[in-house]
Amino acid sequence: MLTGGAAVALAAPAFAQEAPKVLWRMPSSFPKSLDTVYGGATAIASIVSEMTNGRFEIRPSGAGELVPPLSILDAVQANTVECGHTAGFYYVGKEPALVFDTGVPFGMTPRQHMAWMQEGGGMALMNEVYGRFGVVQMPCGNTGAQMGGWFRKEIKTPKDFDGLRMRVPGLLGKVYAKLGALPQQLAGSDVYPSLEKGVLDAAEFVGPYDDEKLGLSKVARYYYAPGVMELGASLCFIANRSAWESLPANYKAALQAACAQANIGMLAKYDARNIAALKRIVGAGAKLSFWPKPVMDAMLRATQEVLKEESAANPVFAKVHGQWRAFLDDMQFWASINDGAAEQYLLTVRRKS
């Protein structure tokens, strides 16, 4: 009969065999100073460590520390790093359909996006697209609706976009190009210095909480809403497929649970923190402005043209867009009947009170 000490001695090696020590590196596209968006990366690492008794360690790194911030997909595909924390729309140059992983102008809210991903076939489509790069993807956060951006001058008509040098990512850049702007894709850490030096005339990043941390109100005055161009921006955790397949099943489950928790936590943080940040920004002198309806109408027409052109040029894009559009139509129909209609009523009542 084994004593208690002997039983523990025998059990320890068995546990070690069942739970191998694994170390992954996870570069992020976002700077450490943004505790909301970069905080999603640290949350994933912390939760995975806790769920595996520290046996599965993921080390996050800020934008540019290990990998250029807009090259995360390339690094994960090449297995230079095992995983990354980024957004699909940064890589539309590699595959335009990746924009649907993050968000499309006049597209889905975070709630609608997750319904599409989890119940509407979105995850299968995105895994098919990412699979071409040897990568596995999981949603791991959402910023919610983003502001229209910071501008040095007022936007009164669509013609005011002509020649505007503007920081915008992904497919959004093609939409603004149709409006006459000169889009540039820059990492978040490069936005402030580019505005300060006059390299940019305008910049769209996230929303009040992050924009305040980047100091964008100090280098541009006009802050535009509503966020029709980005009703939500979903972030993704990506892993090299070979690295993913080498993980034990319980480590995979821990990663999936961590990404799901980070997804919920990030949106909650943005929703809770944006309004206080907006009040501080406006109180410090920024001018909160609203898109004139003719401007939003022009944005919508430009978006529709870009989606049509991309679908005609790219069968992968056309496949994802067709399925995504049908699901969004149903979601918007449901919102018009129920919660969307209720929210509109409540907003009207609030304005009168």
Secondary structure in CASP SS format (residue, H / E / C, confidence):
PFRMAT SS
TARGET T0000
AUTHOR 0000-0000-0000
METHOD secondary structure of the structure
MODEL  1
M C 1.00
L C 1.00
T C 1.00
G H 1.00
G H 1.00
A H 1.00
A H 1.00
V H 1.00
A H 1.00
L H 1.00
A H 1.00
A H 1.00
P H 1.00
A H 1.00
F H 1.00
A H 1.00
Q H 1.00
E H 1.00
A C 1.00
P C 1.00
K C 1.00
V E 1.00
L E 1.00
W E 1.00
R E 1.00
M E 1.00
P E 1.00
S E 1.00
S C 1.00
F C 1.00
P C 1.00
K C 1.00
S C 1.00
L C 1.00
D C 1.00
T C 1.00
V C 1.00
Y C 1.00
G H 1.00
G H 1.00
A H 1.00
T H 1.00
A H 1.00
I H 1.00
A H 1.00
S H 1.00
I H 1.00
V H 1.00
S H 1.00
E H 1.00
M H 1.00
T C 1.00
N C 1.00
G C 1.00
R C 1.00
F E 1.00
E E 1.00
I E 1.00
R E 1.00
P E 1.00
S E 1.00
G C 1.00
A C 1.00
G C 1.00
E C 1.00
L C 1.00
V C 1.00
P C 1.00
P C 1.00
L C 1.00
S C 1.00
I H 1.00
L H 1.00
D H 1.00
A H 1.00
V H 1.00
Q H 1.00
A C 1.00
N C 1.00
T C 1.00
V C 1.00
E C 1.00
C E 1.00
G E 1.00
H E 1.00
T E 1.00
A C 1.00
G H 1.00
F H 1.00
Y H 1.00
Y H 1.00
V C 1.00
G C 1.00
K C 1.00
E C 1.00
P H 1.00
A H 1.00
L H 1.00
V H 1.00
F H 1.00
D H 1.00
T H 1.00
G C 1.00
V C 1.00
P C 1.00
F C 1.00
G C 1.00
M C 1.00
T C 1.00
P H 1.00
R H 1.00
Q H 1.00
H H 1.00
M H 1.00
A H 1.00
W H 1.00
M H 1.00
Q H 1.00
E H 1.00
G C 1.00
G C 1.00
G H 1.00
M H 1.00
A H 1.00
L H 1.00
M H 1.00
N H 1.00
E H 1.00
V H 1.00
Y H 1.00
G H 1.00
R C 1.00
F C 1.00
G C 1.00
V E 1.00
V E 1.00
Q E 1.00
M E 1.00
P E 1.00
C E 1.00
G E 1.00
N E 1.00
T C 1.00
G C 1.00
A C 1.00
Q C 1.00
M C 1.00
G C 1.00
G E 1.00
W E 1.00
F E 1.00
R C 1.00
K C 1.00
E C 1.00
I C 1.00
K C 1.00
T C 1.00
P H 1.00
K H 1.00
D H 1.00
F H 1.00
D C 1.00
G C 1.00
L C 1.00
R E 1.00
M E 1.00
R E 1.00
V C 1.00
P C 1.00
G H 1.00
L H 1.00
L H 1.00
G H 1.00
K H 1.00
V H 1.00
Y H 1.00
A H 1.00
K H 1.00
L C 1.00
G C 1.00
A C 1.00
L E 1.00
P E 1.00
Q E 1.00
Q C 1.00
L C 1.00
A C 1.00
G H 1.00
S H 1.00
D H 1.00
V H 1.00
Y H 1.00
P H 1.00
S H 1.00
L H 1.00
E H 1.00
K C 1.00
G C 1.00
V C 1.00
L C 1.00
D C 1.00
A E 1.00
A E 1.00
E C 1.00
F C 1.00
V C 1.00
G C 1.00
P H 1.00
Y H 1.00
D H 1.00
D H 1.00
E H 1.00
K H 1.00
L H 1.00
G C 1.00
L H 1.00
S H 1.00
K H 1.00
V C 1.00
A C 1.00
R C 1.00
Y E 1.00
Y E 1.00
Y E 1.00
A E 1.00
P C 1.00
G C 1.00
V C 1.00
M C 1.00
E C 1.00
L C 1.00
G C 1.00
A C 1.00
S E 1.00
L E 1.00
C E 1.00
F E 1.00
I E 1.00
A E 1.00
N E 1.00
R H 1.00
S H 1.00
A H 1.00
W H 1.00
E H 1.00
S C 1.00
L C 1.00
P C 1.00
A H 1.00
N H 1.00
Y H 1.00
K H 1.00
A H 1.00
A H 1.00
L H 1.00
Q H 1.00
A H 1.00
A H 1.00
C H 1.00
A H 1.00
Q H 1.00
A H 1.00
N H 1.00
I H 1.00
G H 1.00
M H 1.00
L H 1.00
A H 1.00
K H 1.00
Y H 1.00
D H 1.00
A H 1.00
R H 1.00
N H 1.00
I H 1.00
A H 1.00
A H 1.00
L H 1.00
K H 1.00
R H 1.00
I H 1.00
V H 1.00
G H 1.00
A C 1.00
G C 1.00
A C 1.00
K E 1.00
L E 1.00
S E 1.00
F E 1.00
W C 1.00
P C 1.00
K H 1.00
P H 1.00
V H 1.00
M H 1.00
D H 1.00
A H 1.00
M H 1.00
L H 1.00
R H 1.00
A H 1.00
T H 1.00
Q H 1.00
E H 1.00
V H 1.00
L H 1.00
K H 1.00
E H 1.00
E H 1.00
S H 1.00
A H 1.00
A H 1.00
N C 1.00
P H 1.00
V H 1.00
F H 1.00
A H 1.00
K H 1.00
V H 1.00
H H 1.00
G H 1.00
Q H 1.00
W H 1.00
R H 1.00
A H 1.00
F H 1.00
L H 1.00
D H 1.00
D H 1.00
M H 1.00
Q H 1.00
F H 1.00
W H 1.00
A H 1.00
S H 1.00
I H 1.00
N C 1.00
D H 1.00
G H 1.00
A H 1.00
A H 1.00
E H 1.00
Q H 1.00
Y H 1.00
L H 1.00
L H 1.00
T H 1.00
V H 1.00
R H 1.00
R H 1.00
K H 1.00
S C 1.00
END
